[in-house]
Amino acid sequence: MALKLRRLSNALGAEICDIDLNKPMSESTFGEIHRVFLDHAILLLRGQNISREQHIEFSRRFGELDDHKSLPSDRHPDYPELLLVTNRPNADGTPSESRYTGRLWHTDLSYTTHPALGSLLKCYELPEVGGDTLFCNMTMAYDALSGGMKKLIADLHGIHISGTRKINQQDAGEARRAEVLKLNPPIAQPVVRIHPETGRKALYLGEKVKRFDGMTEAESKPLIDYLNKHATQPEFVYRHQWRQHDIVVWDNRCTMHQALGDFDETRLRHMERTTVMGTPSGYVVAGA
Ligand SMILES: O=C(O)CCC(=O)C(=O)O
């Protein structure tokens, strides 16, 4: 069966229009979906009114799932395979620890030695307007660099720090940040990673990286800022406007993403994510 596709942007992404996760799926259909995932890096599946068990079951077809022990306070209480990204207050009325999740350019679990292969985020509740997510194509960004820059960054490792947030969110969830940092020491990852399935090179960076291994922050910052800005220019980006029951699947090995927070924070935005484990990468940086 040939899948009906609609491309989402010039840079990346494809919607699979004729799929219903409530129905059984053959291995060959999943094989086609996986091919689209590798070719387009982002999949959009609209209208998937499925249970949590079905979300988990479908995700498992991409590989072994993470149990989110690196982010214990954001786990679904009944399903460790599900990570909450929500501004729904806790039962005791305190603000959700995950209300600012993803508000900077990043790729999932880059601050571990098993960075994520992919993530499948399902939208349960969203505000009337906004709450969009940006994605960028890090293969395209790498390919567009000059030969000189490719040579310069070839052997660099960026140090990824867990719990990093933007300045205006620093005061929120301090306990969570400290917990996440304690569980996840800084990890150096290659700035250029080879995609294990496509063999293509991609930039691997983001705003959790503050310096390169073996260099100071002051020395590293101009190049980190340049590469992040280069990778997130509009030509390499897709902006997703969510609908209820959307599932977006992204390949963390060749994309970055950022939740925009462009909505009225008094309105509910509730998402749940499974995370597919990737191949080992990076090393712990002592005393970073
Ligand atoms: O909520 C979103 O739009 C994205 C969440 C996110 O960044 C993540 O799950 O890593």
The ligand as an ORCA input file, in Angstrom:
! r2SCAN-3c Opt
* xyz 0 1
  O       5.608     20.789     23.988
  C       6.184     20.853     22.914
  O       5.734     21.423     21.944
  C       7.535     20.214     22.760
  C       7.960     19.488     23.982
  C       9.420     19.166     23.961
  O      10.248     19.984     23.676
  C       9.845     17.815     24.257
  O       9.006     16.954     24.551
  O      11.061     17.576     24.192
*
